[in-house]
């Protein structure tokens, strides 16, 4: 018969944290959320660290260059999805590495021959009120004008009206020259009382916009993570099929770390990929692997050279691996066992291989539990898919704004390359669904609230860092009755929209 593990596969919702002594040092603004991203030796610093323990998932509906820029500026890191052509993924990496704080690459552009209807549709899709009008409707093309909300009136103008009839033409624009500093751009904005300043090159091609409303956010972000050249850090997903062609182009584009995206990381294909990247590129790029759920899987990947290991099978909000294949493990149980294996490996070899918790997060406090159980950082999809910076459309569904969100194992993603043992011809069923998540607004606004909760929880636990939490935090199992007790009960809750 099959080998039987005599344990119960538990989820984060079955645990709570126990308060510890909160000292004067344990106040939220003194709590560090810094975390190692890649392996390091005892008494040495990791080559890459995160300032917040979050990375965004390797998914079409989550991680493109816009998400990567926003998250890196706030201290985390994105892994740009790999289920696209090598060329388009490498170009997204380049956009992140070329990003300059305060200079916004325009990805909302039209031509003079487009119509007001096109303007409104693009505004709804992108969320941008300022639209660049270029020669061919693309960014980095000759700028012919701009359109803002001041240039048209929906109640007055026909939807068929051509953009060229109401745009602000180039000869009436004040522009900045490519290469201008942010301080100089802001001076022009304030001196001329502008809302935005287009930045153009010598050929009149649109390079960036600088916005008046973003002035405050242009200041240095203390959590921003960047390389030695002050360029933002960025990751990218790869697979075990075309890595010999994909990795070189990603490195040429400037990628800092790659991660093998697979539904099951405990495979010879992952070992072969790890060994190829390590033997070919050495320290030019770091590489993570996964996903695994037990000690054996972790040790296999760590010994093969993984710089970090992702933990979790079947726990994602859009993942249906468990119901389709009966494979997986409760995320809490998986993290606890793999963390013990990581610590054992560190004690034996003197090499610390960080682990990433991937899946199973329902409530914000689950993030703290994942860290307390041993995760060094957390990968999330649903959490980030809700924000303006994710690459999906914002739609009105049943009277509420929603964002599209689909799994890499769904028919929509068609990311069959993440299944090491078979391609499209070998996979006849889905392991992910196509769905919606409630729209939540800007990443930074939501992230600040989440990080505030985490720091407050750690303060109540009497710890000042993630390492401190892992060593000294206390967790307890809870009963189903205790879970009910923990929420609002025995009262009639008012509609929050009417609470004052």
Kinemage of the C-alpha trace (Angstrom):
@kinemage 1
@onewidth
@group {chain A} dominant
@subgroup {mainchain}
@vectorlist {calphas} color= white
{ca unk a 1} P 0.000 0.000 0.000
{ca unk a 2} L 1.037 3.654 -0.408
{ca unk a 3} L 3.160 5.245 2.309
{ca unk a 4} L 0.805 6.883 4.798
{ca unk a 5} L 1.699 10.090 6.647
{ca unk a 6} L -0.001 9.908 10.006
{ca unk a 7} L -0.748 13.600 10.390
{ca unk a 8} L -3.585 16.016 9.744
{ca unk a 9} L -3.179 18.412 6.842
{ca unk a 10} L -3.982 21.796 8.384
{ca unk a 11} L -4.717 25.252 6.997
{ca unk a 12} L -3.889 28.714 8.340
{ca unk a 13} L -7.506 29.173 9.474
{ca unk a 14} L -6.991 26.434 12.087
{ca unk a 15} L -4.405 28.489 13.995
{ca unk a 16} L -4.163 31.718 15.959
{ca unk a 17} L -1.208 33.629 17.369
{ca unk a 18} L -0.715 33.909 21.119
{ca unk a 19} L 0.105 37.394 22.489
{ca unk a 20} L 3.630 37.889 23.815
{ca unk a 21} L 5.094 40.584 26.029
{ca unk a 22} L 4.927 43.881 24.140
{ca unk a 23} L 7.899 45.969 25.196
{ca unk a 24} L 8.695 49.571 24.336
{ca unk a 25} L 10.804 48.266 21.427
{ca unk a 26} L 7.835 46.381 19.940
{ca unk a 27} L 5.961 49.344 18.519
{ca unk a 28} L 4.839 49.076 14.872
{ca unk a 29} L 7.137 51.765 13.452
{ca unk a 30} L 10.184 49.940 14.816
{ca unk a 31} L 9.290 46.522 13.412
{ca unk a 32} L 11.405 45.317 10.479
{ca unk a 33} L 9.792 43.284 7.702
{ca unk a 34} L 13.044 42.707 5.816
{ca unk a 35} L 13.438 39.170 4.463
{ca unk a 36} L 16.045 37.207 2.486
{ca unk a 37} L 15.025 36.316 -1.067
{ca unk a 38} L 17.933 34.030 -2.022
{ca unk a 39} L 20.297 31.565 -0.378
{ca unk a 40} L 23.256 32.766 1.669
{ca unk a 41} L 25.947 31.334 3.904
{ca unk a 42} L 26.095 31.697 7.672
{ca unk a 43} L 27.534 35.072 8.753
{ca unk a 44} L 26.977 36.506 5.257
{ca unk a 45} L 24.241 38.718 3.813
{ca unk a 46} L 21.977 37.452 0.990
{ca unk a 47} L 22.660 38.915 -2.459
{ca unk a 48} L 19.009 40.003 -2.664
{ca unk a 49} L 16.713 40.911 0.225
{ca unk a 50} L 13.153 42.176 0.302
{ca unk a 51} L 12.107 45.136 2.428
{ca unk a 52} L 8.632 43.670 2.763
{ca unk a 53} L 8.066 39.880 2.621
{ca unk a 54} L 5.820 39.903 -0.457
{ca unk a 55} L 6.260 38.784 -4.060
{ca unk a 56} L 3.553 38.708 -6.714
{ca unk a 57} L 2.584 35.466 -8.401
{ca unk a 58} L 3.836 34.288 -11.789
{ca unk a 59} L 0.465 34.819 -13.472
{ca unk a 60} L -0.892 36.507 -16.597
{ca unk a 61} L -3.590 38.188 -14.521
{ca unk a 62} L -1.198 39.489 -11.859
{ca unk a 63} L 2.406 40.250 -12.760
{ca unk a 64} L 3.453 42.424 -15.689
{ca unk a 65} L 5.875 45.375 -15.788
{ca unk a 66} L 3.393 47.770 -14.153
{ca unk a 67} L 2.915 45.509 -11.154
{ca unk a 68} L 6.671 44.906 -11.002
{ca unk a 69} L 7.408 48.631 -10.860
{ca unk a 70} L 4.758 49.353 -8.232
{ca unk a 71} L 5.759 46.467 -5.978
{ca unk a 72} L 9.511 47.093 -6.196
{ca unk a 73} L 8.936 50.742 -5.297
{ca unk a 74} L 7.132 49.530 -2.178
{ca unk a 75} L 9.776 47.015 -1.125
{ca unk a 76} L 8.574 43.755 -2.677
{ca unk a 77} L 9.243 41.995 -5.980
{ca unk a 78} L 7.247 40.703 -8.941
{ca unk a 79} L 7.882 37.661 -11.074
{ca unk a 80} L 6.694 38.671 -14.538
{ca unk a 81} L 4.592 35.888 -16.032
{ca unk a 82} L 6.339 33.472 -18.361
{ca unk a 83} L 3.324 32.240 -20.333
{ca unk a 84} L 4.069 34.659 -23.156
{ca unk a 85} L 6.686 34.917 -25.871
{ca unk a 86} L 10.288 35.222 -24.762
{ca unk a 87} L 10.549 38.574 -26.550
{ca unk a 88} L 7.520 40.140 -24.864
{ca unk a 89} L 8.572 38.917 -21.411
{ca unk a 90} L 12.089 40.281 -21.906
{ca unk a 91} L 10.638 43.633 -23.018
{ca unk a 92} L 8.597 43.820 -19.800
{ca unk a 93} L 11.794 43.232 -17.829
{ca unk a 94} L 13.477 46.057 -19.760
{ca unk a 95} L 10.639 48.428 -18.942
{ca unk a 96} L 11.121 47.788 -15.240
{ca unk a 97} L 14.882 48.235 -15.406
{ca unk a 98} L 14.456 51.472 -17.403
{ca unk a 99} L 11.902 52.906 -15.006
{ca unk a 100} L 12.707 56.254 -13.452
{ca unk a 101} L 10.731 57.298 -10.366
{ca unk a 102} L 8.194 59.938 -11.340
{ca unk a 103} L 8.471 59.237 -15.080
{ca unk a 104} L 5.443 57.259 -16.256
{ca unk a 105} L 5.619 55.251 -19.464
{ca unk a 106} L 2.375 55.889 -21.318
{ca unk a 107} L 0.566 52.650 -22.107
{ca unk a 108} L -2.694 54.473 -22.940
{ca unk a 109} L -2.269 55.955 -26.423
{ca unk a 110} L -4.437 56.505 -29.496
{ca unk a 111} L -4.121 58.057 -32.973
{ca unk a 112} L -5.802 61.251 -34.256
{ca unk a 113} L -8.154 59.051 -36.306
{ca unk a 114} L -9.595 57.329 -33.260
{ca unk a 115} L -12.911 58.534 -31.841
{ca unk a 116} L -14.283 59.828 -28.555
{ca unk a 117} L -15.787 56.366 -28.058
{ca unk a 118} L -12.262 54.928 -28.253
{ca unk a 119} L -11.066 57.489 -25.700
{ca unk a 120} L -13.801 56.548 -23.232
{ca unk a 121} L -13.204 52.831 -23.734
{ca unk a 122} L -9.442 53.208 -23.183
{ca unk a 123} L -10.016 55.371 -20.110
{ca unk a 124} L -12.328 52.723 -18.642
{ca unk a 125} L -9.903 49.902 -19.437
{ca unk a 126} L -6.680 51.552 -18.282
{ca unk a 127} L -7.909 53.929 -15.597
{ca unk a 128} L -5.817 56.739 -17.177
{ca unk a 129} L -7.449 60.130 -17.702
{ca unk a 130} L -4.531 61.456 -19.783
{ca unk a 131} L -4.091 59.812 -23.182
{ca unk a 132} L -1.160 60.359 -25.507
{ca unk a 133} L -2.054 60.893 -29.151
{ca unk a 134} L 0.771 59.516 -31.246
{ca unk a 135} L 1.448 58.851 -34.905
{ca unk a 136} L 0.741 55.132 -34.727
{ca unk a 137} L -1.081 54.884 -31.391
{ca unk a 138} L 1.868 53.366 -29.558
{ca unk a 139} L 4.194 54.623 -26.879
{ca unk a 140} L 7.641 55.759 -28.063
{ca unk a 141} L 6.000 57.067 -31.253
{ca unk a 142} L 5.828 60.675 -32.525
{ca unk a 143} L 3.668 62.749 -30.173
{ca unk a 144} L 0.910 64.692 -31.969
{ca unk a 145} L -1.161 65.795 -28.982
{ca unk a 146} L -2.825 64.708 -25.757
{ca unk a 147} L -6.400 64.231 -24.584
{ca unk a 148} L -7.609 64.868 -21.040
{ca unk a 149} L -11.073 65.176 -19.511
{ca unk a 150} L -10.975 68.908 -20.233
{ca unk a 151} L -10.932 68.305 -23.998
{ca unk a 152} L -14.421 66.824 -24.400
{ca unk a 153} L -17.906 66.737 -22.919
{ca unk a 154} L -19.761 63.432 -23.089
{ca unk a 155} L -23.130 65.201 -22.954
{ca unk a 156} L -22.205 67.515 -25.836
{ca unk a 157} L -19.846 65.673 -28.156
{ca unk a 158} L -20.722 62.813 -30.477
{ca unk a 159} L -19.051 59.495 -29.718
{ca unk a 160} L -18.051 59.380 -33.391
{ca unk a 161} L -16.106 62.621 -33.119
{ca unk a 162} L -12.500 62.198 -34.240
{ca unk a 163} L -9.728 62.679 -31.670
{ca unk a 164} L -7.996 65.172 -33.989
{ca unk a 165} L -11.016 67.473 -33.656
{ca unk a 166} L -10.770 67.913 -29.868
{ca unk a 167} L -7.261 66.925 -28.748
{ca unk a 168} L -4.777 69.504 -27.504
{ca unk a 169} L -2.337 69.565 -30.454
{ca unk a 170} L 1.405 69.352 -30.060
{ca unk a 171} L 2.049 73.011 -30.921
{ca unk a 172} L 0.008 74.027 -27.866
{ca unk a 173} L 1.789 71.679 -25.477
{ca unk a 174} L 4.619 72.467 -23.100
{ca unk a 175} L 7.028 69.521 -23.124
{ca unk a 176} L 10.214 68.408 -21.444
{ca unk a 177} L 13.297 67.015 -23.157
{ca unk a 178} L 14.255 63.378 -22.708
{ca unk a 179} L 17.031 63.215 -20.119
{ca unk a 180} L 15.565 65.977 -17.964
{ca unk a 181} L 15.783 65.428 -14.203
{ca unk a 182} L 12.664 64.907 -12.104
{ca unk a 183} L 13.350 68.137 -10.213
{ca unk a 184} L 13.532 70.060 -13.494
{ca unk a 185} L 10.306 68.436 -14.736
{ca unk a 186} L 8.490 69.351 -11.548
{ca unk a 187} L 9.747 72.949 -11.813
{ca unk a 188} L 8.219 73.196 -15.315
{ca unk a 189} L 4.936 71.753 -14.056
{ca unk a 190} L 4.720 74.267 -11.203
{ca unk a 191} L 5.951 77.263 -13.213
{ca unk a 192} L 3.387 76.696 -15.979
{ca unk a 193} L 0.582 75.377 -13.720
{ca unk a 194} L 0.358 72.111 -15.666
{ca unk a 195} L -1.350 68.892 -14.673
{ca unk a 196} L 1.050 66.795 -16.735
{ca unk a 197} L 4.256 67.222 -18.692
{ca unk a 198} L 4.988 65.035 -21.744
{ca unk a 199} L 8.673 64.098 -22.077
{ca unk a 200} L 9.841 63.742 -25.687
{ca unk a 201} L 13.105 62.884 -27.436
{ca unk a 202} L 14.826 64.678 -30.340
{ca unk a 203} L 12.454 63.019 -32.806
{ca unk a 204} L 9.347 64.234 -30.930
{ca unk a 205} L 8.632 60.673 -29.772
{ca unk a 206} L 6.745 60.328 -26.494
{ca unk a 207} L 8.918 58.799 -23.776
{ca unk a 208} L 7.153 59.557 -20.477
{ca unk a 209} L 4.571 61.645 -18.674
{ca unk a 210} L 5.293 63.436 -15.407
{ca unk a 211} L 2.134 64.224 -13.422
{ca unk a 212} L 1.463 67.047 -10.971
{ca unk a 213} L -0.715 64.760 -8.826
{ca unk a 214} L 2.217 62.393 -8.321
{ca unk a 215} L 4.531 65.063 -6.935
{ca unk a 216} L 4.435 63.751 -3.375
{ca unk a 217} L 5.023 60.165 -4.505
{ca unk a 218} L 8.066 61.268 -6.503
{ca unk a 219} L 10.036 61.606 -3.288
{ca unk a 220} L 12.411 58.780 -2.427
{ca unk a 221} L 10.559 55.679 -1.275
{ca unk a 222} L 12.387 54.285 1.769
{ca unk a 223} L 11.284 50.713 1.021
{ca unk a 224} L 12.232 50.689 -2.657
{ca unk a 225} L 14.475 47.781 -3.675
{ca unk a 226} L 17.049 48.387 -6.396
{ca unk a 227} L 20.356 47.079 -7.703
{ca unk a 228} L 23.825 48.652 -7.531
{ca unk a 229} L 22.904 50.934 -10.441
{ca unk a 230} L 19.756 52.157 -8.629
{ca unk a 231} L 17.523 50.243 -11.049
{ca unk a 232} L 14.474 48.474 -9.634
{ca unk a 233} L 14.768 44.748 -8.971
{ca unk a 234} L 12.581 42.444 -11.047
{ca unk a 235} L 11.974 38.718 -11.349
{ca unk a 236} L 10.571 36.540 -14.133
{ca unk a 237} L 8.931 33.149 -14.403
{ca unk a 238} L 10.452 30.401 -16.539
{ca unk a 239} L 9.516 26.808 -17.357
{ca unk a 240} L 11.424 23.558 -17.775
{ca unk a 241} L 10.996 23.434 -21.550
{ca unk a 242} L 12.374 26.541 -23.256
{ca unk a 243} L 14.708 27.738 -20.487
{ca unk a 244} L 17.796 27.410 -22.707
{ca unk a 245} L 16.308 30.052 -25.033
{ca unk a 246} L 14.376 32.126 -22.445
{ca unk a 247} L 16.935 32.620 -19.668
{ca unk a 248} L 19.672 34.192 -21.869
{ca unk a 249} L 17.250 36.817 -23.185
{ca unk a 250} L 15.919 37.575 -19.709
{ca unk a 251} L 19.471 38.043 -18.416
{ca unk a 252} L 20.270 40.316 -21.361
{ca unk a 253} L 17.179 42.365 -20.470
{ca unk a 254} L 18.495 42.753 -16.916
{ca unk a 255} L 16.420 40.301 -14.869
{ca unk a 256} L 17.680 39.843 -11.307
{ca unk a 257} L 16.059 36.532 -10.400
{ca unk a 258} L 14.020 33.870 -12.178
{ca unk a 259} L 11.708 31.231 -10.774
{ca unk a 260} L 10.583 27.947 -12.286
{ca unk a 261} L 6.792 28.034 -12.542
{ca unk a 262} L 5.348 24.575 -12.112
{ca unk a 263} L 2.388 22.851 -10.525
{ca unk a 264} L 4.784 20.254 -9.064
{ca unk a 265} L 8.399 21.136 -8.324
{ca unk a 266} L 9.538 17.728 -7.102
{ca unk a 267} L 10.727 16.601 -10.545
{ca unk a 268} L 13.862 15.742 -12.485
{ca unk a 269} L 12.983 18.483 -14.987
{ca unk a 270} L 13.381 21.123 -12.290
{ca unk a 271} L 16.723 19.661 -11.258
{ca unk a 272} L 17.944 19.753 -14.864
{ca unk a 273} L 16.811 23.378 -15.218
{ca unk a 274} L 18.489 24.427 -11.975
{ca unk a 275} L 21.748 22.729 -12.892
{ca unk a 276} L 21.779 24.286 -16.368
{ca unk a 277} L 21.215 27.829 -15.075
{ca unk a 278} L 23.748 27.450 -12.253
{ca unk a 279} L 26.424 25.855 -14.425
{ca unk a 280} L 25.933 28.274 -17.308
{ca unk a 281} L 25.386 31.600 -15.568
{ca unk a 282} L 26.683 31.213 -12.019
{ca unk a 283} L 25.910 34.377 -10.027
{ca unk a 284} L 24.665 36.367 -13.024
{ca unk a 285} L 21.114 35.440 -12.078
{ca unk a 286} L 19.448 33.813 -9.078
{ca unk a 287} L 16.871 31.056 -9.524
{ca unk a 288} L 14.021 29.778 -7.369
{ca unk a 289} L 12.166 26.502 -7.777
{ca unk a 290} L 9.025 24.726 -6.619
{ca unk a 291} L 6.374 24.027 -5.642
{ca unk a 292} L 6.819 21.358 -2.954
{ca unk a 293} L 4.975 20.462 0.249
{ca unk a 294} L 7.334 18.280 2.286
{ca unk a 295} L 10.885 17.731 3.503
{ca unk a 296} L 11.883 15.463 0.623
{ca unk a 297} L 10.798 17.965 -2.013
{ca unk a 298} L 12.649 20.821 -0.324
{ca unk a 299} L 15.899 18.895 0.075
{ca unk a 300} L 15.788 17.722 -3.543
{ca unk a 301} L 15.596 21.292 -4.860
{ca unk a 302} L 17.966 22.798 -2.311
{ca unk a 303} L 20.643 20.225 -3.149
{ca unk a 304} L 20.077 20.878 -6.872
{ca unk a 305} L 21.015 24.529 -6.303
{ca unk a 306} L 17.701 26.386 -5.839
{ca unk a 307} L 18.238 29.871 -4.394
{ca unk a 308} L 14.798 29.687 -2.774
{ca unk a 309} L 12.028 27.102 -2.690
{ca unk a 310} L 8.316 27.742 -3.117
{ca unk a 311} L 5.942 25.796 -0.884
{ca unk a 312} L 2.305 24.992 -1.644
{ca unk a 313} L 0.246 22.755 -3.922
{ca unk a 314} L -3.475 23.300 -4.412
{ca unk a 315} L -3.962 26.142 -1.929
{ca unk a 316} L -4.396 29.048 -4.352
{ca unk a 317} L -7.814 30.704 -4.552
{ca unk a 318} L -8.155 29.826 -8.257
{ca unk a 319} L -6.379 26.451 -8.027
{ca unk a 320} L -8.404 23.235 -8.337
{ca unk a 321} L -5.504 20.775 -8.320
{ca unk a 322} L -6.756 19.081 -5.162
{ca unk a 323} L -10.245 18.434 -6.472
{ca unk a 324} L -8.980 17.432 -9.930
{ca unk a 325} L -6.056 15.224 -8.911
{ca unk a 326} L -6.308 14.675 -5.170
{ca unk a 327} L -2.786 16.063 -4.745
{ca unk a 328} L -1.694 18.715 -2.268
{ca unk a 329} L -1.410 19.478 1.400
{ca unk a 330} L -2.806 21.984 3.860
{ca unk a 331} L -0.593 25.050 3.584
{ca unk a 332} L 0.128 25.384 7.310
{ca unk a 333} L 1.288 21.783 7.592
{ca unk a 334} L 3.424 22.115 4.460
{ca unk a 335} L 5.146 25.292 5.693
{ca unk a 336} L 5.879 23.861 9.135
{ca unk a 337} L 7.501 20.706 7.725
{ca unk a 338} L 9.492 22.467 4.999
{ca unk a 339} L 10.702 25.140 7.434
{ca unk a 340} L 12.016 22.389 9.710
{ca unk a 341} L 13.838 20.847 6.717
{ca unk a 342} L 15.311 24.243 5.796
{ca unk a 343} L 16.626 24.725 9.336
{ca unk a 344} L 18.040 21.198 9.321
{ca unk a 345} L 19.765 21.886 5.977
{ca unk a 346} L 21.196 25.150 7.314
{ca unk a 347} L 22.555 23.447 10.425
{ca unk a 348} L 24.124 20.694 8.332
{ca unk a 349} L 25.587 22.774 5.475
{ca unk a 350} L 25.816 26.349 6.735
{ca unk a 351} L 23.692 27.442 3.758
{ca unk a 352} L 20.311 29.049 4.354
{ca unk a 353} L 17.775 28.494 1.565
{ca unk a 354} L 14.713 30.761 2.036
{ca unk a 355} L 11.242 29.330 1.571
{ca unk a 356} L 8.290 31.104 -0.006
{ca unk a 357} L 4.722 30.361 1.060
{ca unk a 358} L 2.578 30.217 -2.084
{ca unk a 359} L -1.182 29.898 -1.540
{ca unk a 360} L -3.636 29.475 1.308
{ca unk a 361} L -3.892 33.170 2.279
{ca unk a 362} L -7.501 34.151 2.955
{ca unk a 363} L -7.211 36.781 5.702
{ca unk a 364} L -4.377 39.251 6.281
{ca unk a 365} L -3.493 37.609 9.607
{ca unk a 366} L -2.744 34.406 7.683
{ca unk a 367} L 0.315 36.225 6.334
{ca unk a 368} L 1.689 36.615 9.853
{ca unk a 369} L 0.924 32.961 10.585
{ca unk a 370} L 2.811 31.887 7.439
{ca unk a 371} L 5.843 33.898 8.577
{ca unk a 372} L 5.606 32.624 12.152
{ca unk a 373} L 5.478 29.046 10.881
{ca unk a 374} L 8.751 29.575 9.042
{ca unk a 375} L 8.102 31.159 5.661
{ca unk a 376} L 10.657 33.834 4.764
{ca unk a 377} L 8.346 35.569 2.311
{ca unk a 378} L 4.930 35.097 0.720
{ca unk a 379} L 3.837 34.847 -2.914
{ca unk a 380} L 0.296 36.050 -3.623
{ca unk a 381} L -1.927 36.217 -6.674
{ca unk a 382} L -5.479 37.114 -5.620
{ca unk a 383} L -4.242 39.824 -3.254
{ca unk a 384} L -2.414 41.707 -6.029
{ca unk a 385} L -4.910 40.929 -8.817
{ca unk a 386} L -7.399 43.358 -7.218
{ca unk a 387} L -5.298 46.470 -7.784
{ca unk a 388} L -5.054 49.083 -10.537
{ca unk a 389} L -1.536 47.891 -11.321
{ca unk a 390} L -2.543 44.346 -12.288
{ca unk a 391} L -2.812 43.804 -16.075
{ca unk a 392} L -6.485 42.790 -16.215
{ca unk a 393} L -9.639 44.719 -17.047
{ca unk a 394} L -11.804 46.460 -14.474
{ca unk a 395} L -15.421 45.520 -15.140
{ca unk a 396} L -18.837 46.234 -13.630
{ca unk a 397} L -20.324 42.932 -12.447
{ca unk a 398} L -23.693 42.874 -10.676
{ca unk a 399} L -23.344 46.529 -9.723
{ca unk a 400} L -19.794 46.236 -8.350
{ca unk a 401} L -16.401 46.892 -9.922
{ca unk a 402} L -14.371 43.714 -10.303
{ca unk a 403} L -11.025 42.690 -11.794
{ca unk a 404} L -10.568 39.559 -13.871
{ca unk a 405} L -8.428 36.826 -12.323
{ca unk a 406} L -7.571 33.452 -13.833
{ca unk a 407} L -5.200 30.627 -13.002
{ca unk a 408} L -2.163 29.601 -15.019
{ca unk a 409} L -3.613 26.097 -15.079
{ca unk a 410} L -6.864 27.302 -16.677
{ca unk a 411} L -7.863 26.963 -20.308
{ca unk a 412} L -7.724 30.744 -20.606
{ca unk a 413} L -4.045 30.911 -19.644
{ca unk a 414} L -3.180 27.801 -21.642
{ca unk a 415} L 0.120 27.663 -19.782
{ca unk a 416} L 0.719 23.994 -20.435
{ca unk a 417} L 4.489 24.463 -20.273
{ca unk a 418} L 4.267 24.639 -16.486
{ca unk a 419} L 3.297 20.951 -16.501
{ca unk a 420} L 6.678 19.259 -16.724
{ca unk a 421} L 5.398 15.815 -17.595
{ca unk a 422} L 3.258 16.768 -20.582
{ca unk a 423} L 2.347 19.593 -22.919
{ca unk a 424} L -1.017 20.571 -24.338
{ca unk a 425} L -1.351 17.165 -25.964
{ca unk a 426} L -0.923 15.458 -22.604
{ca unk a 427} L -3.256 17.611 -20.512
{ca unk a 428} L -6.985 17.247 -21.025
{ca unk a 429} L -8.278 19.019 -17.925
{ca unk a 430} L -7.886 22.294 -16.076
{ca unk a 431} L -6.178 22.887 -12.732
{ca unk a 432} L -7.296 26.510 -12.460
{ca unk a 433} L -10.447 28.572 -12.908
{ca unk a 434} L -11.370 31.864 -14.602
{ca unk a 435} L -12.904 34.281 -12.093
{ca unk a 436} L -13.376 37.811 -10.746
{ca unk a 437} L -12.028 39.470 -7.616
{ca unk a 438} L -13.385 42.679 -6.043
{ca unk a 439} L -11.602 45.773 -7.344
{ca unk a 440} L -9.638 47.426 -4.529
{ca unk a 441} L -7.925 50.502 -6.023
{ca unk a 442} L -4.236 51.394 -5.863
{ca unk a 443} L -1.625 48.921 -4.653
{ca unk a 444} L 0.080 51.320 -2.243
{ca unk a 445} L -3.113 52.317 -0.439
{ca unk a 446} L -4.038 48.685 0.257
{ca unk a 447} L -0.485 47.547 0.941
{ca unk a 448} L -0.009 50.202 3.614
{ca unk a 449} L -3.087 48.903 5.447
{ca unk a 450} L -1.950 45.273 5.203
{ca unk a 451} L 1.579 46.060 6.406
{ca unk a 452} L 0.106 48.086 9.248
{ca unk a 453} L -1.920 45.057 10.347
{ca unk a 454} L 1.146 42.811 10.166
{ca unk a 455} L 3.283 45.184 12.228
{ca unk a 456} L 0.479 45.598 14.782
{ca unk a 457} L 0.102 41.820 15.093
{ca unk a 458} L 3.852 41.346 15.507
{ca unk a 459} L 3.838 44.075 18.145
{ca unk a 460} L 1.185 42.127 20.076
{ca unk a 461} L 3.346 39.026 19.746
{ca unk a 462} L 6.247 40.906 21.344
{ca unk a 463} L 8.605 40.595 18.359
{ca unk a 464} L 10.449 43.150 16.229
{ca unk a 465} L 11.438 41.200 13.092
{ca unk a 466} L 10.454 38.175 11.032
{ca unk a 467} L 13.396 36.201 12.447
{ca unk a 468} L 12.246 37.137 15.958
{ca unk a 469} L 8.709 36.039 15.066
{ca unk a 470} L 9.935 32.664 13.795
{ca unk a 471} L 12.006 32.056 16.928
{ca unk a 472} L 9.737 33.452 19.616
{ca unk a 473} L 6.230 33.668 18.187
{ca unk a 474} L 3.642 31.312 19.660
{ca unk a 475} L 0.780 29.730 17.742
{ca unk a 476} L -2.113 27.564 18.844
{ca unk a 477} L -4.652 25.309 17.163
{ca unk a 478} L -8.241 26.513 17.379
{ca unk a 479} L -11.563 24.692 17.299
{ca unk a 480} L -14.408 25.466 14.910
{ca unk a 481} L -16.290 27.020 17.832
{ca unk a 482} L -13.317 29.256 18.586
{ca unk a 483} L -13.296 30.462 14.983
{ca unk a 484} L -16.955 31.510 15.288
{ca unk a 485} L -16.199 33.216 18.599
{ca unk a 486} L -13.423 35.212 16.935
{ca unk a 487} L -15.777 37.050 14.581
{ca unk a 488} L -18.739 39.291 15.220
{ca unk a 489} L -21.418 37.159 16.867
{ca unk a 490} L -24.735 37.485 18.706
{ca unk a 491} L -25.292 40.950 17.233
{ca unk a 492} L -26.920 42.397 14.157
{ca unk a 493} L -24.157 44.086 12.179
{ca unk a 494} L -25.080 47.388 10.540
{ca unk a 495} L -24.478 47.919 6.851
{ca unk a 496} L -20.934 49.324 6.873
{ca unk a 497} L -21.961 51.898 4.261
{ca unk a 498} L -24.360 53.399 6.791
{ca unk a 499} L -22.051 53.342 9.788
{ca unk a 500} L -21.022 56.795 10.898
